[in-house]
Amino acid sequence: MGFKCPERKGVADFLQEVTSKKDQAQYWSRRDQPYQFVTVTQFAEAFQSFHIGRKLTEEISVPFDKSKSHPAALTT
C-alpha cells in the first residue's frame, strides 16, 4: 500500500498510526509517487482481497466444533 514499518516500531503501534490521518504520512515509503491518504476502508478492502485475508476469512467462517475442545477448557 506504500507504507513501511520502521525498524524498532511495534507492528501494533504502526498499524494504529498508519490508519490515522494525522500520523500516516510519516510512513509513506514510495518516494517516486506523491503521498495520498489511504482510508481504513481502503486498507480493509486491500487486506480482504489479498491471499492472506481471503484465507483468514475462509478459516473463520467455519463454525467452531465444541466436541473437539479439551474437557478442561472453560465453557464461559
Phi, psi and omega in degrees: 000355177103007181244152181229132177279120181293154174301149178070011177254128178294143182299318181298316178296317179300312182296323177295316184284326182288344175264001179267130180300326181289323188256346190300318187302330182294343182260002180296128184244351181272088184294339180275355180233144179290144178290140173218133183303135177248123183283164177300320179300318179295320176299313182298316179296319179295318179296316181293335178271348178282149186302326179291318178296320178295318180295318179297316178299319179296317182293318183278353178278348178274123180299146179288133178270103184296338180291344180266359180279157181290142182300333181273359181293145177295142181260351182260000000 
